[in-house]
Amino acid sequence: MKKIITSESVNIGHPDKTCDTIADAFLDEALRQDKNSQMAVECAIKNDKLFIYGEATTKAKIDYEKIAKEILKDIGYKNNFTIIKEISEQSPDINQAVEKNELCANDQGIVFGYAVNETSELMPLPIIIAHKLMKKYEEFRKNSENFYADAKSQVSVIYDDNVPQSISNVLISVSHDNKITETEIKERIKKEVIEPVLSKYSKFCNKKTKLLINPSGKFTIWGSYGDSGCVGRKIVVDTYGGVGKVGGGCFSSKNATKVDRSGAYYARYVAKNIVAHGYADECEIAVSYAIGLPDPININIECFGRNKKSIKDIEDYVNKNFSFKLDNIIKELDLLKPIYKQTACYGHFGREEFTWEKIKKN
């Protein structure tokens, strides 16, 4: 059966990703000074105003305004921002539920992990290509005049019986200065961004593959002046690009006791290992947690009929090699380090620099 799967990625200049990056920079600074920081400080942006709000229980002294302004400057904003802050400590009711004899979940939550063997990253092909286009664009725009940080990519792949056959469409929209012509934009983006990325996926390209570059014709009003943004609005971009399920809770701003983040990372870790070790071609793991409890209340493994061993064998493998206890997740994946700002763009999964992407020896 044929189907088309489309996934998108957005660059750091998109207002939502700007907010994710700033929030994770706050978290990293807290963890640098105090690894036991409890953080959920988010932000929202519109025009020349940045709203910083949330909860922080930490010994760290964080200069929120300085961190935010440095990131905004690096993105390319030249104006001064008005920054409004509303930050309180984490509720003691939550804190007493988390810190017991062993760490317990900070909240209830449903998380999903997914892996599929169609790419070397064990990720869906459309989202991997979409992220690589944005990473390539970010390199390009930082070394080019007249191009700005707000950009999006979108990739559509034709599948037949769950196997990717060809790329049907590649769409990329990039912000730019008025000085550059539409023709020049199309030529440069095709030559310096799209072609270098697609060259690694040439077997999926053919004469029917369509390239769409800035179909709006003009993208000069960018970032917070063209849109508003806030933390956590790109959860599908952050995960599997619409393939597989998402729990609904965002990642950015949250430290490791928030199972929305750490539980999702571990579920990906386990699903990836199931596929990597040949137990299945495709795997999705669903995990649910309850506030104040150290263990999940439910774990379900789904292989969509593409398992190579019985589900019982897969469950036995998981039970012998992995523990979804929050305390173990944090220790095994080493989640108390300031590693989170780098997760904010280009996906939280499929990137070998992260501990939850490693393959565990049997």
N, C-alpha and C positions, 0 to 999 in steps of 0.2 A: 504494500500500500504506500502510495506517495503522499508526502506532506511537505510543507514549508515551515521552517522555524526561523523566526527573526529575533535578534537580540541587539541591544544598544549599549553603548558606553558614553560617558560624559566626562569632559575634562575639568580640571581644577577651577577654571574660570566660570563654570556654570555655578549659579548662586547656591544650589543645594550642596554641590561638592566643595565649594568654598567653606560653607558652614561645617561640613563633616571634617574637613582638614583642620580648621581652627579648633573644633571641639576635641579632636584627637591629639592636637598639640598641647592643649590644656592637660589632658590625661597624662601624656608623656612627661610633662614637667612635674606633675604631682608625683608620679612614680619614681622619677629621678631622685626626688628628695625623700620620699616616704613610700616604700613599696606596698604598704598596707592601706594606701589611700582608697577611700570610697568616693567615686566620682560619677557624676551624671550631669555635667555642666554643658549645656547646649547653646546654640545661638541661632539667630535669624537675621536676615539682611535684606534691606531695601533701600535703593538710592544711596544716600551717604550716611545711613544709620545702621549700626550693628547692635543687636540686642543680645546680651549674654545673660543666661538664666539657668537655674537648676540647683543641684545639691552637691555639696562637697564636704566630706569629713576627712580632714588630712592635716598633718603637721607641716606640710609644704607651704611656703610663702610664694604665691603665684601672682605674677604681674600679668593679669589677663589682658589688659589694654596693650601692653608692649608686644605680647605674643601675637595678638590679633592683628595689630598694625603692621608687624613685620611680614606676616603672611599676605596681607592685602597688598602691601607694597611689592612683594615678590610676584604676585599674580599680575600686577600691572596697573593697579589703581594709583593715580597721581593726586587725588583729592584727599582732604582730611575727613575722617569719619567721626561722627558723634557716636559715642559708645555709652549704652545704657546697661547697667548691671543690676541683677536681682538674684542673689545667690544666698542660700541658707545651708545649714548642716543637714545631713541625712537624718530622717526621722528616727528617734531612738527606738520606736516600735519596730522598725525594720532592722535596725542594728542588733537588737537583742535576739531577733529571729535568725540572724546570719551567723553571729559569732557565738558558738556553743563549744562543746568538747571537740567537735570537728566542724569545719565550715559547712554552712547550709545555703541553699539557694536564696538569693536576694528577693526573688519574686516568683510567682508562677510563670510558666512560659512553655510554649510549644516550639521546638526547633527541628530543623531538617538538615540532613547532610546528603550529598549526592555525588556520584561519580559515574563516569561512562568511559569505555575504552576507545572512543573514536579519535582522541588526540593524545599526544605524548603526555600532556598535563592531566589526562583523565578527566577532562572537562568537555562540555558541549562545544562543538566547533564554532557556532556563530558568536558566542560571547567571547571566546578566546581571540578571534580575529578582530572583533569590535574593540576590545581593550588594547590590542597591539596597535591598531590604527591610532587610538588616542595617545598612547605612549610615544609613538613616532611623531605625531603632530606636536606634542609638547616639546620634544627635542627640536623639531623644525622651527617652531614659533620663537623659541628662546634664542635662536641664532638667525632670526630673520626680522627685518623691519616690516611694519605695516600689518602684522598678524597678531591677534590677541588671544588670551587664554580661554575664552569661552568657546567651547566646541562640542559637537556631538558626532558620534558615528552610529551606523546601523547596518547590520549584515543579515541577509536572508540566505538560507541554505536549503536546497531541495534534498529530501531524504526518500529513500525507497527501502521499505522493510527495516527501518531504524538505522540504515547505513547512509551517511552523507554522500551525495552523488556530485553535486555541483553548487557553486555560489550563483544565485540568480540576480542578486542586487547588492551593491555596496553604496551606502549613502553617507556622506560626510558634509557637515555644515560647520564653517569656521568663521569667527568674527574677525573683522579687518578694518583698516583705515580707509577713509574715502579716497585716498591718493591712488589706490591700486584698482585696476580694472577687473571686471568680471572675468574676462578672458584670461588675464594673468593669474588670477586666483585659481581657476580651473586647471590651467597648465601646471602651475607649481605644485598644487596639492596632489594632482595625479602623479607627477614625476617624482616628487620628493617624499610623499607620505604613502599614497595608496600602492604604487607599484613596488616599492621595496618590501612592504608587508606581504602583498599577494604573491610575490615571487617565491615565497616559502610554501605557498599553498597552490602552486600552479596546476596541480592535477585536478583541482576543483574549479578551475576557471576555463571558460570557453567563449565562443563568439556571442553567446546569448547572455553572458554576464554583463549587467548594466552598471555603469558608474554614474552616480548622481552627486554632483558637487555644488553646494550652495544653491539648491533649487529655488530658494526664495529670491535669489538675485542680488540681495543686499543684506548685510549683517553687520552694521556699523554701530548700533546701539547694543551694548553687550553687558554681561554681568548683572549687577544689582540695579542698573538703570534700565535694563530691558525686561527684567523679571525679578521676582522675589525668591528667597531661598531659606530653607531651614534644615536642621539636622534630620537625617533618617528618611528622606523622601525618595531615595534611590535604592531601596532594598533589593529590588530585582536586578538592577545593575550590579550591586555589590555581591550577589550570589551566583545564580546560574542562568541568568538572562531569560527567565521565563520557562526554562526546562526544569522540571521538578518543582516542589512546593517551597514556600517560605512561611516561616512562623508568624510573620507580621511585626515582630520587634526588630528595631534597627540595631546596628552595631556601634556606630561612632558615638563617642563621649563616654561609653560605659566601661568600667573596669571589670576584672575577671570574675567577681562574684555575681555579676549580672549574667544569668544563664542565657539570655537572649543572644549574647555574644559568645561566651566561652563554650556553652553547650552546642551552639551551631558549629563552632570551630572543631569541637571534638567529634561531632556527628559526621562532618566532612572527612576528618582524619580516619575514622573507622570505615566509612563507605569507600574511601580511596584505597585503603588497604585490602578490603574485600575484593575489589576489582583488580588491583595490582597483583594480588596473589592468585588470581585465576579462579576465584570462587564464583564470579559472575561477570558478565559483560556490562551490566548496568546495575546500580544499587542505590536505593534511597532509604535512609534511616530516619524515623520519626521518634522524637524523644520528648516527653513532657515532665516538667518539674513542678513542685509545690514549694511555696515560700516556707522556710524554716525546716525543710527536710534535706538531708545530705544526699540521698539517692533519688534518681528519677522514679516517677510513679508508673511510667510506661515506656517501653522500647519496642518499636516495630520495625522489622526489616522487610523491605519490598524489593524484589528483583525483576518484576514485570515479565516473568517467564523466561528471563535471560540468564538464570543461574545455571552454572555448570556442575554444581554439587547441590545436595538437598538443602533446604532451608534449615533443617535441624543441624546439619554439618556446619553451616554458616553460623548459626546461633552458638554452637559449641566453640567454634573458632573465636567468636567475639567474646564469649564469657571467659575463655581461658587467657585472652591476650589484652583485654581492655576493661577499664572501669569507668563508668559514667558518674561516679561520685565527684562532686564539685572539687573537693580537696585534691583528688587525684588528677583531675583535668588541669588544674592550675599548676601542679607540680610537674606532671608529665610534659605539658606543652610549654612550661616555663613562661607563664603569662603575667608575671609581676614586673617584667622589664618594660622600659619605654620604647615600645616597638610599634605603636599604633598609628602614628601620623602617616607612616608609609603605607598603611592599609587603606587609607581613605579614598584614594583614586585607583582605578584600573583593576578593581575586584579584590575581594578578600581571599579568593581561592584560585588555585592553578598557578601559584607563584612560589617557586622553590625556596625562596628566602625565609618562608614562614615554617615554624615547627609543625603545625598541623598538616603540612603537605609532605612530611617525610614518610618513607615506607619503612614499616617496622619489620624486623627480621622475625621469621616464624620460630 
